């Protein structure tokens, strides 16, 4: 195929039978999240650039290097959403539901980040995410993580590892930043150019720099949760004891800060050994998000799973894309005059719940039988002149190669009997 027909690098076409696996992930999310009181929200795939810059943070990799930003005709700066939380918070604030009211929402859809494509890393990828705003106890975080693990179990992933940490609250940040600055300042010359700047602007971001020299400096850095104040430590302890009480395993990872600046208190990721370097299937945490034109920040907790990565994990666990199933029935049309009666028959059968393909080209019967075989049809129905004259249909069962002349009105019952199902 000419390269012009390939999807842009980092994007993909998702077709049958693979798409059936995507539907499995989406359907399970709807079922599980509903049990915890979450309702669906759909927000635009692009927003004013400000919505992302203000909430995700202008020192993050996502904002600095990965956003697809463009100007619309009115000269407004717009950005394809790199993640779901910011847009969902904008929508919630817009509906006036942020203040005081509890709100639990889930969403699913494409996100866009201009990262270098690799296994499990796409430029258009898909997330299923949840956000719970309005109630800010540590137990909301516990239930949120429990729901994530419930969802993963439901889709066959029971062996993910939960990494957990705290980022403390704004009041701790000065103390934490001072401790980090004291650690990194003597190592400044060894840091990459970006991190040398971050030392002054946002020292936390050095902690998740991907540059090897910076990672070396990060290894010996002072860590949370020891650095945060007593209230934050208490909040974190309640998250940990809640997870313990629910019997959910986790590992405290003091190096986990997450790549988005809106987090405070709890942060978590679920990683899986079935993935390579990009081993996080899910990430989330508690946040406080400020939006343009909104005085009070919105506080909440949530997570997002990466659908492409879930599929990779399921593949590593032996789940296969479902085999394509053929139609129940192929309606063959011996001659042009048989096409419309064939369509009428097909409509009757579809109304009774059968999956039907009709030959609309009236090709030779040999070609039609070949098509029916290739499509995997279970039955071929033929209505030629003779059958139309006597109000019958020739019904051929492909598996047994048997055929029978059946009265037109009894065709559905005949098929259902053969399939061992009830007709509706
Ligand atoms: P995130 O960690 O940036 O968090 O993304 C969540 C998940 O999306 C990742 O764990 C990964 O599975 C998937 N993902 C991210 N980038 C890519 C990519 N380029 N290609 C494929 N998959 C990717 C967030 O987006 C937060 N909004 C999560 C959240 C919700 N926090 C609170 N509420």
Boltz pocket constraint, residues with backbone or C-beta under 6 A from the ligand:
constraints:
  - pocket:
      binder: B
      contacts: [[A, 82], [A, 83], [A, 84], [A, 85], [A, 113], [A, 115], [A, 120], [A, 121], [A, 122], [A, 123], [A, 125], [A, 126], [A, 127], [A, 129], [A, 130], [A, 131], [A, 259], [A, 260], [A, 270], [A, 280], [A, 281], [A, 282], [A, 283], [A, 284], [A, 285], [A, 286], [A, 287], [A, 301], [A, 302], [A, 303], [A, 304], [A, 305], [A, 306], [A, 307], [A, 308], [A, 309]]
      max_distance: 6.0
